[in-house]
Each structure stands twice: as structure tokens, then as C-alpha cells.
Amino acid sequence: MPFHLHIKTHAILVLLCLFAQAFSGCKEGKAPEKPVVQETPARPPGCTGCHTDVRLDPSHDLACTTCHGGNQEGTTQEQAHAGLVVQPAHPDQMQKSCGTCHASQVAQTATSLHFTAATEVNAVRTAFGAQAPLGSLAEIPVHETITSPLDLADDLLRRRCLRCHVYTSGDNYPETVRGTGCAACHLAYTSGKMSGHGFSKSPTDSQCLHCHYGNFVGADYYGRFEHDFNQEYRTPYRTDTTETRPYGVEFHQLAPDIHQQKGMACIDCHSGAELMGGHGAAKGATPAITCLACHGWRKGQPLPLNNLQIEADRIVLITRLTGKKLMVPQPVHPAHRQYEKKAHCTVCHSQWSFNDQGTHLLRTENPDHPAWSRLSVQGSREVEEQLDNPTGQAPSLRDKITGTPSPSLWLKGYELRRWESPLIGVGVDGMLHIFRPILGLHLSMVDANKKVLFDNVGVEPEQQRYLPYTPHTVGKAGAFFSERLKPNLPIETKP
């Protein structure tokens, strides 16, 4: 290399070294500076140091430990959660937590139909041979060995049916998860999660529908009729994997109840006094509201609900959630006077009704039977997970009151699901009512060795399977309302 090029190259290298030192902060004779370590600030004391997103309503702005227990001064999770009560509103805990401030409400609620489910439980047990009614679902016997149809019905109730009562937090679908006990109605849940820690005095309809979904009164108020379980009837088919079953099973969208269309919520007719204190059964209980209590009201009579008021000799309903005013129409058609003591209002005014014929339930320890392969949708996440993802382990279902798992699954299917042509019959009061086959149950049981122990055990005679109910699908009576009445009314003979 020529001498002048060597000198030039050396000079460039020196300049580059000096340039690098200047920008790296290096100085001759000094060690590199140590990186600054950010110290994690200490966790603030108390529960909200970790649970930063909890927001309480003004009426319950209390220390977390007031309801949940635990140790407010604990510095670790283990210390803070010592003695923690996860579900203080649960029926087993509510007297100590909610009852401290709401003693009378808790005492009344504990015996209400929402807490005991006594009507449903006793209807099923009586149909299968029970001689005495139970006071609450918690009294349903547990049977280590199934030896009778009543034992089988008890096992069905505890492990398959009672997923909506207040002892559990509901089924694991997006819109069926909720709180337990008092929180089932008064604490909001959305998309399977608690959406806030503020307790509401007036539950919205979404709270009611966490339990009153499927083909039960409540869903019909919104015009929902559950699809069949068989995969061929659960259209429309989807090509993606998005959740289409917020309530466990897809539903047909039919006509909603006219009261819902006008903006009324469940609690506009079903007041807290009725829901929390029971009705019709206990001394001093609030009578159940009827159609004619409002629509048949006459001047001088007491108002049946506290959200009603009189304006110009007519009654007006004030909706509890929105404050909307609705004029309560009075019957003017001459058919009302002719039939009001012969037929319940829904006989003419129900647009459709629940009519599920032949409910079959099988208790089995071998759920891979080919006859059930097309019924992978069961309306029970616990059952579906074991059908869809078999692990090779023995199947089991939890007791919905104690949480204890027991071997075997309960599988479910229907012979026919229809909503048209309501079934009409005579009730115990001598009036026409709409009926549904609530007790059209057929129970079977197969043991681990595939031996049939019970086959198609049902309710006899046939007529006892049908019970009257009040569809929440009210609308204007159709032009052919008389076709529902005349064939079912007794023939009047002249003296």
C-alpha cells in the first residue's frame, strides 16, 4: 500500500473510534455506569391493593372483610385469604352476611319458592310415588343405590335438573352464569362474568333470564323457543366456531309477549314482595298477580300493584326500571263478559305455548351409545364436555346442591318439540287453561355393565302428565279465538 494511503486509513480509524466513544458515553479511566433498577412499589394495604377493579354501590360501600371475611392486614395472598368466604350471599352464608343488615328480607326469602323450588320438586317427586311433600330442594334424599322410580327421580333432580336454583352459580354458558343466594338476582353478570360489584335493588330481565331460559316461563316473554337437541334440527348451520348458544341451546325467535314489546320488565308485574316472600302458600303471603287484577280493575277497587296510579278514572302503570307510563287497557269486547268465568285469559290471548312431548332421560355409565350420538347438545355444559371430549375416565355429574360428583351421566332427548296449537283443558277450578306436558317424563337407567335396571319409567295415567300453566306470550286474540273455546267448553243444556 502507498505510504500516503496508509496514513489516511489510520486517520479514519482513529476518528471512528473517537466518534464511537463520544456517543457511548465512555470516558477514559472510568467504569461503565450501572443500569438503574426500578423498585416495585409496595402493595397498598387492604383487599383493594390487589382487587383494584372492585367498585361498590353506595349502600354497600363496606370493607371487603365485612361480607367476605379474610384478613385485611395480610401482606400475602395466603394471609389475606385466611378465613375467606367466597360466596357470602350463598344460602348457607347469607344469614351471617346479608342477614346482618337485611334480617327480615333474608328470613322471608329463605322460604320463598325461588329459594326452595318446592313446587317443581314436589310435582316431580309426587308423580313418581312420593307420599309427603318436601319443604325445600335441599331435603331431596341422596341415594347410594337406586332401587325405585322415586330414587331415580331424586337422583335426576339433584344431579341433572336443579342447575338454576340459588345454591349454584348456574350452568357454564355465557348467559346462564350468575351469583348464588341473594346475588343470583341482585348482582349483575354478563357473558359469564360478574359485570360489577354493585348490588341492584331492582333486577333487570337479563338477571331473570339467567335462570328462566330454555322452554320455561320467562324465555317465552322474549319469544324464545329452544331448538330440538338433535343436530338435524338445530339450523342454521355455521361454518365458524363462534358461540351461538348463550343459553345452552339455539332458539327460534317467535313473537314476544305484548307486555315486553311495550317496555315492561319482569318486575313490573312480579314485585319483590311476591318473589322474595312467596305467594299463595304461606300465611300472609302476597297473592300472585293475575291478568284481571289490572285489566279488570274497576273504579273504587284497590290497586293491585304499587307501581300503578289512577289518572282520569283509569289506571296507569309506571315501569320500575325506566319510569315509562303505560295506560292499562280494559276489556271491551263482549267475549270477555261471556267467557271471563269460563276460561283463563291466556286461552284466547296466548300467541303460542311450550309443548314438548315425551321428555326422555337416561342415567348411564356408558354414554357412548350410538342412539344418543346425534344429541351432543344437551343443554348442560357439564354433560356436553364429557360427550365431546371423552377422557377415558368414568363419567360423572356433580350434585347441584352439595357439589359432590357421582358416577354416571344423565342424557336427555325429546320425542317432539312444538309451539303451535296450545293444549287446552279444564283445570281444578273448573275453568279452561292452557296445559303443557310438564310431567311427560320417561326415566331409564343402565349400569356399568350395560344392564338395564329401569326402562321408560313414566307417569301414569297419561292425563296426569299435563299440568296447567300461564304462557307469557300474550297478544291480541286472533279472529278464530272461539275455535279454542267451543270444542273444550262443556255443552250447556237447557233445564
Phi, psi and omega in degrees: 000137176299151185300318184292329177288325178297317179296318182295317180296318179298319181296320179296317179298320179296317180297319179297321179296315179297321179297317180294320180295322182297319183276341179271352179078008181283139176230139184297129178091000180238140179283152178300145180290143179284143179296145180282127179261121178282123179278134178288124181296148180295144179294132177300147180292156177094169184297323185288353174297327176258318183269072188285343186264004182284126177234123183261155175279160185303326182285341182237031180280072185244168172296140182305323183291344178300320180257321188266353184067210182085186184239108183299332184266359181297138182260350175239164179299320181297318179291317183292329183265010177294121182077019183292137173254106186291319183237079183293340180271358178301147181307331179283343185242343193296332179296322181282330184261286182298323184293344179298322179254332186241056187299312184291320179296318180295319180297319179290317183296324183299337180252006182284161180295333178293328181271324185269334186051031186296324182298309181294314183299312183288330177297316180290314184294321179296321180296334181254020168110002179294139182264339182224142181285157175259153180279338184200158177299333180294345180268359179299126183296150173259129184244120176291325179233134180270115183237354183212162175303325179292320175302317181295319178294321177299317179295321177300314182297312186289327190252339184239320189274317193275064177263352185255356184280171192280002175279344180241166178264022174088179179276160188270056170247160186306323184245023177238005176271138182201182177280178177250162177056226181300327183290344179301324181258328192257001178238126188281135173234141177218134178053040174082005182225152175294122185268358177178155181259016177270129180275134181254133178291328184244103181295143174277171180296330180298327176294317179298320185287348173297336176247319186271057178246185184068196182275063176227156182303127185131304175296323181294334177301329178261009176077028184255128177234121187293139176294166172291156179286331182299133187299336181288343184252006185257040177286162004283145178286151180240146179262352177253187184249019182292152182288119179245007185233068181298335179248019175102322180222142175302158179224150171282140176264107179256190182289125175290164176296144182298328179294322177293319179297329180279350177107012180275142176262168181305317186286353177291330175256321184263093185286166178300324179298322178286313186289322186268339182250002183077171177207143172081344187252319186259156178296130180081003181290154180285128179297146177292142179288144178238166179301313185286343178300324178262309186283344177253014182296143178233152181304132181101343179277153176290153178282133186283343181226150182278359174256023174249149175215160183262129175225119179054047177065016174234156181262144181236135177262134176255114182297138188287330184269328186243347181076014180288140179266130179230124176288131181272111182290147178255146182292133180237341181292137182299340179295334180296314180293327183287324189242359187297338177257007181245337184216141174293147185306323185291343179301321179265328192262350177286130180280332177196172182210163177283128182215073180268108184268130174068081176269114182254132181229131183237123172268122184215150173258003178228078188283014182264019182296131184299335180295339182255004187295333182269004181247047183290335171277124187234355184071014177220112181299324181297320178287315184299320181299326180280334176282322184280327184231070181298133182257356184089348178275160179296139180292156178204155174228140179283146167291124187282000177254316182258340183084001182284128179283147177225150182293154177092157176245156169253116177259151189225145176200163182237149173283319185202135177235117182219157178239340183281169177051071179305144179276127185240135179207180182265127178274180182294341178274003179082359180261159176285138177224163169274133181249160171218151182281062182301323182258026174279057186260139177230109185257138176224160181212133177234133183274186184297335179268013180063027176272130181282117180264323176223138182227114173058042177289122184228191182260127178234151354287175187305321186298333184287350180285342185257131179231148178288149175209172183248100177296138175261059180230037189291141174203188178293141177294137181287173181295339184249035181301328183294338178291341174276335186269304191303316181292343185252346177281144177296146180289123180276129179248141180282144179292000000 
